[in-house]
Amino acid sequence: MTKNVIDEMTDLLLDLNRYCFEKHIDLQIENAIDEKSTIKKTKKGGRLYVKIVIGEYDDNVFMNRLAKFLMRIKTTP
């Protein structure tokens, strides 16, 4: 059975939240209707910050970008 995009996006965000909590990475997730969905990763004072802005929850392209970002952040030291 195939999950729909919203369920997959939710799973990815939960996984990212868990990972950031375990690694002490500051995570901010914003719901911003009528804005473009974005992912920003910055480093300030030796701390890593991740900010996710979600414009649409059923955006398949953004969901794929989020999945790739999650994979990269988990595998990059």
Secondary structure, DSSP 8 states (H G I E B T S, - for coil): ----HHHHHHHHHHHHHHHHHHHT-EEEEEE-TTS--EEEEEEETTEEEEEEEES-TT-HHHHHHHHHHHHHHHH--
